[in-house]
């Protein structure tokens, strides 16, 4: 078991994100739950992960699938009870697995007790827990648009005021300028730490210091002041891991978020690489083929920019993103090869890797009729774009490629009905390919994507070069190959990835002539790379 009191233990760790609603239904109601997570801890231990990032389990009306919290100190009943949560923490620790909770500190649900009190009047102490502006109906304070569509301001007639929300109207933003709000949140965090939680993923944390009158929603002037106070008051244990979701982070900001002095966060989720296949000037729904040269330059910038100064998370999937094998790989003929190649590309980099449930199986995107999608963002996109004259087939193509429900379909455990996720019809349809792509089949196949991930995780723990090596990009202008090295004073690693479905010749650098093949998705190495081939070569330097 890792010594998780040691500072920076998470630099050698690999985390696994679970979206509980879609992981495993243990009680036959069609919804995944905490007991379902407990049932699969042995599976996760076999994979080799060190921690579980658990998407929100707090009580919620589920307008945004749990990212609208109505009670931070209670579990959503569909997921189970507080006793179930305590059992999960306890059973995970027995296997050397930490629980990393997902917390939303930027906003609450409109059903949270604080907001219900705030609605009672301007003199109520909770009124200042949120952001209000005086106004008249149909005349919001400004024309800022919410992430899920519509205005960022919602009018309350009884108060003759608007409240501010960056997401859905049911997700009012908290007023971090109020010290009482911050103290409530810090006390809540300590509540979970006392229960044995060993870290937190902080949703849209770079948006807590908003200044709506100045149209500032992210990276506000007081953001770092708030983060330092949060760390000082709530994240006081030496081994606690904290990762902040920061869509607006650049390398310079990320250095400060994750500086080695530990004043703010352990690491950040930044999304620059995830936005590279978005049309310039377009929304996430407007995409182009992945520009590989841009991806390589982006990775180089972050690898070199944070080396020795900060720490990054490594991810290609999460609950908000489409399945990466369908996005940047090949989810048909070369699904297995491309899933392994993408993993090798990522796991050779400096940072802490995050696996999203099913990624280790090579799960793919799904196509559903519009009425079967659950996600509020998808539904708003569909109605909004049709009303603006978009063709329905183009709107659906965007949803198929980019919709968040691609990641939220039930985990595929077996070829049994409903993929072994549930005994009844699940809350969201199962991908029809579950008969071929499932955990049971993967565990029975030594050449599966699962065992490739297992090997990658073991290699990261064995060789310090994965954690400490300096990054150098090779073949920067190649539109087919992503090649890089990682080097320390004693070790060197070469990672070669073919991002195409065709054969591509490549000659290794001379200094790797005597290196051995540490891992390859075809089992052997050849100078002509096969479709979506990945090769990792390792060598020790002469004393």
C-alpha positions as CSV (number, residue, x, y, z in Angstrom):
1,X,0.0,0.0,0.0
2,X,1.2,3.5,-0.8
3,X,2.3,5.7,2.1
4,X,-0.3,8.4,1.5
5,X,1.0,10.6,4.3
6,X,4.1,11.2,2.1
7,X,4.0,14.6,0.4
8,X,3.3,14.2,-3.3
9,X,2.3,10.5,-3.3
10,X,-0.2,11.2,-6.0
11,X,2.6,11.9,-8.5
12,X,3.1,8.2,-8.8
13,X,-0.6,7.4,-8.6
14,X,-3.2,6.6,-11.2
15,X,-6.9,7.5,-10.5
16,X,-10.1,6.1,-11.8
17,X,-13.2,8.2,-12.3
18,X,-16.5,6.6,-11.5
19,X,-19.8,8.1,-12.6
20,X,-21.9,6.3,-10.0
21,X,-25.2,6.6,-11.8
22,X,-23.7,4.5,-14.7
23,X,-21.3,2.2,-12.9
24,X,-23.3,-0.7,-11.4
25,X,-26.8,-1.0,-10.2
26,X,-26.8,-3.3,-7.1
27,X,-30.5,-3.0,-6.1
28,X,-32.3,-3.4,-9.4
29,X,-33.7,0.1,-9.8
30,X,-31.9,0.9,-13.1
31,X,-29.5,3.4,-11.4
32,X,-26.0,2.8,-10.4
33,X,-25.2,3.2,-6.7
34,X,-22.5,3.1,-4.0
35,X,-23.0,-0.6,-3.2
36,X,-22.4,-1.2,-6.9
37,X,-19.0,0.5,-6.6
38,X,-18.2,-1.6,-3.5
39,X,-19.0,-4.8,-5.5
40,X,-16.4,-3.8,-8.1
41,X,-13.5,-2.8,-5.9
42,X,-11.7,-6.1,-6.6
43,X,-11.9,-5.3,-10.3
44,X,-10.3,-1.9,-9.7
45,X,-7.6,-3.3,-7.4
46,X,-6.7,-5.8,-10.2
47,X,-6.4,-2.9,-12.7
48,X,-3.9,-1.4,-10.2
49,X,-5.4,2.1,-9.5
50,X,-4.6,4.1,-6.4
51,X,-7.7,6.2,-6.0
52,X,-11.3,6.6,-7.2
53,X,-12.5,10.0,-8.3
54,X,-16.2,9.7,-7.4
55,X,-18.5,12.0,-9.3
56,X,-21.0,13.7,-7.1
57,X,-22.9,11.5,-4.7
58,X,-24.3,14.3,-2.5
59,X,-28.1,14.8,-2.3
60,X,-29.4,16.5,-5.4
61,X,-32.5,17.0,-7.5
62,X,-30.4,15.8,-10.4
63,X,-31.1,18.7,-12.8
64,X,-27.4,18.4,-13.8
65,X,-26.7,14.9,-12.7
66,X,-25.5,15.7,-9.3
67,X,-23.6,18.9,-10.0
68,X,-26.5,20.7,-8.4
69,X,-26.1,19.8,-4.7
70,X,-29.0,20.3,-2.3
71,X,-27.2,19.0,0.8
72,X,-23.4,18.6,1.0
73,X,-23.6,16.4,4.0
74,X,-26.1,13.8,2.8
75,X,-26.0,11.1,0.1
76,X,-28.6,11.1,-2.8
77,X,-31.0,8.3,-1.7
78,X,-30.9,6.7,-5.1
79,X,-27.1,6.1,-4.5
80,X,-27.6,4.8,-1.0
81,X,-27.0,6.0,2.5
82,X,-24.3,7.6,4.5
83,X,-23.6,4.2,5.9
84,X,-23.0,2.9,2.4
85,X,-20.6,5.8,1.7
86,X,-18.7,5.0,4.9
87,X,-18.5,1.4,3.9
88,X,-17.1,2.3,0.5
89,X,-14.4,4.5,2.1
90,X,-13.5,1.7,4.5
91,X,-13.5,-1.1,1.9
92,X,-11.5,0.9,-0.6
93,X,-8.8,1.6,2.0
94,X,-8.5,-2.1,2.6
95,X,-7.3,-2.4,-1.0
96,X,-5.0,0.6,-0.9
97,X,-7.5,2.8,-2.8
98,X,-8.3,6.4,-1.8
99,X,-11.7,8.0,-2.3
100,X,-11.5,11.4,-4.0
101,X,-14.8,13.2,-3.7
102,X,-16.2,15.5,-6.4
103,X,-17.3,18.8,-4.8
104,X,-19.1,21.7,-6.4
105,X,-18.1,24.8,-4.5
106,X,-19.1,27.4,-7.2
107,X,-22.9,26.9,-6.9
108,X,-25.6,24.9,-5.2
109,X,-29.0,23.6,-6.2
110,X,-31.9,26.0,-6.0
111,X,-33.3,23.5,-3.5
112,X,-30.4,23.8,-1.1
113,X,-31.5,25.1,2.3
114,X,-29.4,28.2,1.9
115,X,-31.1,29.3,-1.3
116,X,-34.6,28.5,0.0
117,X,-33.8,30.8,3.0
118,X,-32.3,33.4,0.6
119,X,-35.7,33.6,-1.2
120,X,-37.4,34.6,2.0
121,X,-36.1,38.1,1.9
122,X,-33.2,40.5,1.6
123,X,-32.7,40.6,5.3
124,X,-32.3,36.8,5.7
125,X,-28.7,36.0,6.5
126,X,-28.6,33.4,3.7
127,X,-29.6,36.0,1.1
128,X,-26.0,37.2,0.8
129,X,-24.8,33.6,0.3
130,X,-25.7,34.2,-3.4
131,X,-25.3,37.0,-5.9
132,X,-28.2,39.3,-6.4
133,X,-28.9,42.5,-8.4
134,X,-31.9,44.7,-8.3
135,X,-34.0,45.0,-11.5
136,X,-37.2,44.8,-13.4
137,X,-38.8,41.9,-15.3
138,X,-37.3,41.4,-18.8
139,X,-34.4,43.7,-18.0
140,X,-31.5,41.6,-16.6
141,X,-28.4,43.3,-15.4
142,X,-26.5,42.4,-18.5
143,X,-26.7,40.0,-21.5
144,X,-24.3,37.3,-20.3
145,X,-25.3,33.8,-21.5
146,X,-25.3,30.7,-19.3
147,X,-23.3,27.6,-20.2
148,X,-26.5,25.6,-20.8
149,X,-28.2,28.4,-22.7
150,X,-30.3,31.4,-21.8
151,X,-29.4,34.3,-19.5
152,X,-27.1,34.1,-16.5
153,X,-29.7,36.0,-14.6
154,X,-33.1,34.7,-13.3
155,X,-35.7,37.1,-11.9
156,X,-37.5,36.6,-8.6
157,X,-40.7,38.7,-8.6
158,X,-41.2,38.7,-4.8
159,X,-37.7,40.2,-4.3
160,X,-37.6,42.3,-7.4
161,X,-34.1,41.0,-7.9
162,X,-32.2,38.8,-10.3
163,X,-29.9,36.0,-9.1
164,X,-26.7,35.0,-11.0
165,X,-26.1,31.5,-12.3
166,X,-23.4,30.4,-14.8
167,X,-25.1,27.2,-15.6
168,X,-28.8,26.2,-15.2
169,X,-31.2,28.5,-13.4
170,X,-31.5,25.7,-10.9
171,X,-27.8,26.2,-10.0
172,X,-27.4,29.6,-8.4
173,X,-23.8,30.7,-7.9
174,X,-22.5,31.1,-4.4
175,X,-21.1,34.5,-3.3
176,X,-17.5,33.7,-2.3
177,X,-17.0,37.4,-1.2
178,X,-19.1,36.4,1.8
179,X,-16.8,35.0,4.5
180,X,-19.7,33.0,6.0
181,X,-20.1,31.1,2.8
182,X,-16.5,30.2,2.7
183,X,-16.6,29.0,6.4
184,X,-19.6,26.8,5.6
185,X,-17.8,25.2,2.8
186,X,-14.6,24.6,4.7
187,X,-16.5,23.0,7.6
188,X,-18.3,20.8,5.1
189,X,-15.0,19.6,3.6
190,X,-13.7,18.8,7.1
191,X,-16.8,16.7,7.6
192,X,-15.8,14.5,4.7
193,X,-12.1,14.4,5.6
194,X,-13.2,13.1,9.1
195,X,-15.0,10.3,7.4
196,X,-11.8,9.2,5.6
197,X,-12.0,10.9,2.3
198,X,-8.4,11.4,1.0
199,X,-8.9,14.1,-1.6
200,X,-11.2,16.3,-3.6
201,X,-11.9,17.1,-7.3
202,X,-13.2,20.7,-7.3
203,X,-15.7,21.4,-10.1
204,X,-15.2,24.7,-12.1
205,X,-13.1,26.0,-9.2
206,X,-11.6,28.7,-11.4
207,X,-15.0,30.4,-11.5
208,X,-15.6,31.0,-7.8
209,X,-14.1,34.5,-7.9
210,X,-16.6,35.8,-10.5
211,X,-17.4,39.5,-10.9
212,X,-20.6,39.6,-13.0
213,X,-20.8,43.4,-13.2
214,X,-17.4,43.3,-15.0
215,X,-18.4,40.2,-17.0
216,X,-15.8,38.2,-15.2
217,X,-16.8,34.5,-14.7
218,X,-13.4,32.8,-14.6
219,X,-10.0,33.7,-13.1
220,X,-11.3,36.6,-11.1
221,X,-8.9,38.9,-9.3
222,X,-9.4,37.2,-5.9
223,X,-9.2,33.6,-7.2
224,X,-5.7,32.8,-5.9
225,X,-6.5,34.5,-2.6
226,X,-9.6,32.2,-2.2
227,X,-7.6,29.1,-3.2
228,X,-4.9,29.8,-0.7
229,X,-7.4,30.3,2.0
230,X,-9.3,27.1,1.0
231,X,-6.0,25.1,1.2
232,X,-5.0,26.7,4.5
233,X,-8.3,26.2,6.2
234,X,-9.7,23.0,4.7
235,X,-6.9,21.0,3.0
236,X,-4.6,20.8,6.0
237,X,-3.5,17.1,5.9
238,X,-0.2,16.5,4.3
239,X,-1.3,13.7,2.1
240,X,-4.7,15.1,0.9
241,X,-4.8,15.4,-2.9
242,X,-6.7,18.2,-4.6
243,X,-7.4,18.6,-8.3
244,X,-9.1,21.7,-9.7
245,X,-11.2,21.7,-12.8
246,X,-9.9,24.9,-14.6
247,X,-11.2,25.3,-18.1
248,X,-9.6,28.7,-18.3
249,X,-6.1,27.7,-17.2
250,X,-3.0,28.4,-19.2
251,X,0.4,27.2,-18.3
252,X,1.3,30.2,-16.3
253,X,-1.9,30.0,-14.2
254,X,-1.5,26.3,-13.8
255,X,2.0,26.8,-12.3
256,X,0.5,28.9,-9.6
257,X,-2.4,26.6,-9.0
258,X,-0.1,23.6,-8.6
259,X,3.2,25.1,-7.4
260,X,5.4,22.9,-5.3
261,X,4.9,25.1,-2.3
262,X,1.4,23.5,-2.0
263,X,-0.3,26.8,-1.2
264,X,-3.2,26.1,-3.6
265,X,-3.9,22.7,-5.2
266,X,-2.1,19.5,-5.9
267,X,-2.8,19.6,-9.7
268,X,-5.2,21.0,-12.2
269,X,-7.5,19.6,-14.9
270,X,-6.8,21.9,-17.9
271,X,-8.5,21.5,-21.2
272,X,-6.4,23.1,-23.9
273,X,-5.7,19.8,-25.6
274,X,-9.4,18.9,-25.5
275,X,-10.4,22.0,-27.4
276,X,-7.9,21.5,-30.3
277,X,-10.4,19.8,-32.6
278,X,-13.0,22.6,-32.2
279,X,-13.6,24.8,-35.2
280,X,-12.0,28.3,-34.6
281,X,-14.7,30.6,-33.4
282,X,-17.2,27.8,-33.0
283,X,-18.6,25.9,-30.1
284,X,-17.7,22.5,-28.9
285,X,-20.3,21.1,-31.2
286,X,-18.5,22.4,-34.2
287,X,-15.5,20.2,-34.8
288,X,-12.6,19.5,-37.2
289,X,-10.3,16.4,-37.5
290,X,-7.7,16.4,-34.8
291,X,-4.7,18.6,-35.9
292,X,-1.9,16.3,-34.6
293,X,0.8,18.9,-35.0
294,X,-1.3,21.2,-32.7
295,X,-1.8,18.4,-30.2
296,X,1.9,17.8,-30.0
297,X,2.8,21.4,-29.6
298,X,0.1,21.7,-26.9
299,X,1.5,18.7,-25.0
300,X,5.0,20.0,-25.3
301,X,4.0,23.4,-23.9
302,X,2.4,21.9,-20.9
303,X,5.1,19.2,-20.3
304,X,7.9,21.7,-20.4
305,X,6.0,24.5,-18.8
306,X,5.1,22.6,-15.6
307,X,8.3,20.4,-15.3
308,X,9.8,21.1,-11.9
309,X,7.4,23.9,-11.2
310,X,3.9,22.5,-11.0
311,X,1.9,19.3,-11.7
312,X,-0.7,18.4,-14.3
313,X,-3.4,15.8,-14.6
314,X,-3.4,13.5,-17.7
315,X,-6.8,12.6,-19.2
316,X,-8.6,12.1,-22.5
317,X,-12.0,11.2,-21.2
318,X,-14.4,12.2,-18.4
319,X,-18.1,12.4,-17.7
320,X,-18.4,15.6,-19.9
321,X,-16.5,14.4,-22.9
322,X,-17.1,11.9,-25.8
323,X,-15.3,8.6,-25.8
324,X,-11.7,9.2,-26.9
325,X,-11.5,6.1,-29.1
326,X,-14.4,7.4,-31.1
327,X,-13.0,10.9,-31.2
328,X,-9.2,10.5,-31.9
329,X,-8.9,6.8,-32.6
330,X,-10.8,4.3,-34.7
331,X,-13.9,2.7,-33.0
332,X,-14.2,0.2,-35.9
333,X,-11.5,-2.1,-37.3
334,X,-8.7,-0.7,-35.1
335,X,-10.6,0.0,-31.9
336,X,-8.3,-2.1,-29.7
337,X,-5.1,-0.9,-31.3
338,X,-6.1,2.8,-31.2
339,X,-7.4,2.6,-27.6
340,X,-4.0,1.2,-26.6
341,X,-2.1,3.7,-28.6
342,X,-3.9,6.7,-27.0
343,X,-3.2,5.2,-23.6
344,X,0.5,4.8,-24.3
345,X,0.7,8.4,-25.6
346,X,-0.8,9.7,-22.5
347,X,0.8,7.5,-19.9
348,X,4.3,8.3,-21.1
349,X,3.8,11.9,-20.1
350,X,4.6,13.7,-16.8
351,X,1.5,14.1,-14.6
352,X,-1.1,12.0,-12.8
353,X,-3.3,9.9,-15.1
354,X,-7.1,9.6,-14.8
355,X,-9.0,6.7,-16.3
356,X,-12.6,7.3,-17.0
357,X,-14.8,4.2,-16.4
358,X,-14.9,2.0,-19.5
359,X,-11.8,3.7,-21.0
360,X,-9.8,0.6,-20.0
361,X,-12.2,-1.5,-22.1
362,X,-12.1,0.8,-25.1
363,X,-15.8,1.8,-24.8
364,X,-17.2,3.9,-27.7
365,X,-19.7,6.6,-28.4
366,X,-23.4,5.8,-28.8
367,X,-26.2,7.1,-31.2
368,X,-29.6,7.5,-29.7
369,X,-32.9,9.2,-30.8
370,X,-33.1,12.6,-29.4
371,X,-35.9,11.7,-26.9
372,X,-33.6,9.0,-25.3
373,X,-30.9,11.5,-24.3
374,X,-31.0,12.6,-20.7
375,X,-28.4,15.4,-20.6
376,X,-29.8,18.9,-20.2
377,X,-27.0,20.3,-22.4
378,X,-27.9,18.0,-25.3
379,X,-31.6,18.8,-25.0
380,X,-31.0,22.6,-24.9
381,X,-28.6,22.3,-27.9
382,X,-31.2,20.4,-29.9
383,X,-34.0,22.9,-29.4
384,X,-31.8,25.9,-29.6
385,X,-30.1,25.1,-32.8
386,X,-33.3,24.0,-34.5
387,X,-34.9,27.3,-33.6
388,X,-31.9,29.1,-35.2
389,X,-32.4,27.2,-38.5
390,X,-29.8,24.4,-38.2
391,X,-30.6,21.2,-40.1
392,X,-31.7,18.4,-37.8
393,X,-29.3,15.9,-39.3
394,X,-26.4,18.3,-38.6
395,X,-27.6,18.9,-35.0
396,X,-27.8,15.1,-34.4
397,X,-24.3,14.6,-35.9
398,X,-22.9,17.1,-33.4
399,X,-24.7,15.3,-30.6
400,X,-23.4,11.9,-31.8
401,X,-19.8,13.3,-31.9
402,X,-19.7,15.5,-28.8
403,X,-22.7,14.8,-26.5
404,X,-21.9,14.2,-22.8
405,X,-24.2,11.1,-22.7
406,X,-21.6,9.3,-24.8
407,X,-19.6,9.0,-21.6
408,X,-22.6,8.3,-19.4
409,X,-24.0,5.2,-20.9
410,X,-23.9,2.3,-18.4
411,X,-20.6,0.5,-17.8
412,X,-20.4,-2.7,-19.9
413,X,-19.6,-5.5,-17.4
414,X,-20.7,-8.6,-19.4
415,X,-22.7,-9.8,-22.4
416,X,-25.7,-10.5,-20.2
417,X,-28.9,-8.3,-20.7
418,X,-28.3,-4.6,-20.0
419,X,-24.5,-5.4,-20.1
420,X,-24.6,-6.8,-16.6
421,X,-25.1,-3.2,-15.3
422,X,-28.6,-3.8,-14.0
423,X,-31.4,-6.4,-14.0
424,X,-33.9,-3.9,-15.3
425,X,-33.9,-1.2,-18.0
426,X,-31.3,1.4,-17.0
427,X,-31.8,5.1,-16.7
428,X,-29.8,5.6,-19.9
429,X,-29.6,3.0,-22.8
430,X,-26.7,0.6,-22.9
431,X,-24.5,0.8,-26.0
432,X,-25.5,-2.1,-28.3
433,X,-21.9,-3.2,-28.7
434,X,-21.8,-4.4,-25.1
435,X,-21.9,-8.0,-26.3
436,X,-18.4,-7.6,-27.7
437,X,-17.0,-4.8,-25.5
438,X,-17.3,-5.7,-21.8
439,X,-15.2,-6.3,-18.7
440,X,-15.8,-10.0,-18.6
441,X,-14.5,-10.5,-22.1
442,X,-11.6,-8.2,-21.4
443,X,-10.5,-10.1,-18.3
444,X,-10.5,-13.4,-20.3
445,X,-8.4,-11.9,-23.1
446,X,-4.6,-11.4,-22.3
447,X,-4.4,-9.0,-25.3
448,X,-7.3,-6.8,-24.1
449,X,-7.2,-3.0,-23.6
450,X,-7.7,-3.7,-19.9
451,X,-4.4,-5.6,-19.5
452,X,-2.6,-2.9,-21.5
453,X,-3.7,-0.3,-19.0
454,X,-2.8,-2.6,-16.2
455,X,0.7,-2.9,-17.6
456,X,1.0,0.8,-18.1
457,X,0.0,1.5,-14.5
458,X,2.6,-1.0,-13.2
459,X,5.3,0.6,-15.4
460,X,4.6,4.1,-14.1
461,X,5.1,2.8,-10.6
462,X,8.3,0.9,-11.4
463,X,10.3,3.4,-13.4
464,X,11.0,6.9,-12.0
465,X,11.5,8.3,-15.5
466,X,7.7,8.4,-15.9
467,X,7.4,10.7,-12.9
468,X,10.6,12.7,-13.2
469,X,11.8,12.6,-16.8
470,X,12.2,15.8,-18.9
471,X,10.1,15.9,-22.1
472,X,11.5,16.4,-25.6
473,X,9.3,16.4,-28.6
474,X,10.6,14.6,-31.8
475,X,9.2,14.8,-35.3
476,X,7.3,18.0,-34.4
477,X,6.0,18.5,-38.0
478,X,4.8,15.0,-38.7
479,X,1.1,14.8,-39.3
480,X,1.1,11.0,-38.6
481,X,3.4,10.3,-35.7
482,X,3.6,11.6,-32.1
483,X,7.1,10.8,-30.9
484,X,8.8,12.0,-27.7
485,X,11.4,11.2,-25.1
486,X,11.5,11.5,-21.3
487,X,15.0,11.6,-19.7
488,X,16.5,11.7,-16.2
489,X,20.2,11.5,-15.3
490,X,19.9,7.6,-15.2
491,X,17.0,6.7,-17.5
492,X,15.6,7.4,-20.9
493,X,12.2,6.6,-22.4
494,X,11.1,6.8,-26.1
495,X,7.4,6.8,-26.9
496,X,6.3,6.4,-30.6
497,X,2.6,6.6,-31.6
498,X,1.1,6.2,-35.0
499,X,-2.1,8.3,-35.1
500,X,-3.2,6.8,-38.5
501,X,-4.8,3.7,-39.9
502,X,-1.9,3.2,-42.3
503,X,1.7,2.0,-42.0
504,X,4.3,4.6,-41.4
505,X,8.1,4.1,-41.4
506,X,10.2,5.5,-38.5
507,X,13.8,5.0,-37.5
508,X,14.6,5.2,-33.8
509,X,17.2,7.8,-32.6
510,X,20.7,6.3,-32.3
511,X,20.7,6.7,-28.5
512,X,17.9,4.2,-28.3
513,X,19.6,1.6,-30.5
514,X,20.2,-0.7,-27.5
515,X,17.0,0.1,-25.6
516,X,14.5,-2.6,-25.1
517,X,10.8,-2.6,-26.0
518,X,9.1,-1.9,-22.7
519,X,5.6,-2.1,-24.1
520,X,4.0,-2.2,-27.6
521,X,0.4,-2.7,-28.6
522,X,1.4,-5.2,-31.3
523,X,3.7,-7.2,-29.0
524,X,6.8,-6.8,-31.2
525,X,8.6,-3.7,-32.7
526,X,9.3,-3.0,-36.3
527,X,10.7,0.1,-38.1
528,X,7.5,0.4,-40.1
529,X,4.8,1.2,-37.7
530,X,1.5,-0.6,-38.2
531,X,-1.9,1.1,-38.0
532,X,-2.3,2.9,-34.6
533,X,0.9,1.2,-33.3
534,X,2.4,2.4,-30.1
535,X,5.9,1.5,-28.9
536,X,7.7,2.4,-25.7
537,X,11.5,1.8,-25.5
538,X,13.4,2.0,-22.2
539,X,17.1,2.3,-21.6
540,X,19.5,3.1,-18.8
541,X,22.3,5.6,-19.3
542,X,25.9,4.6,-18.9
543,X,27.5,5.7,-15.6
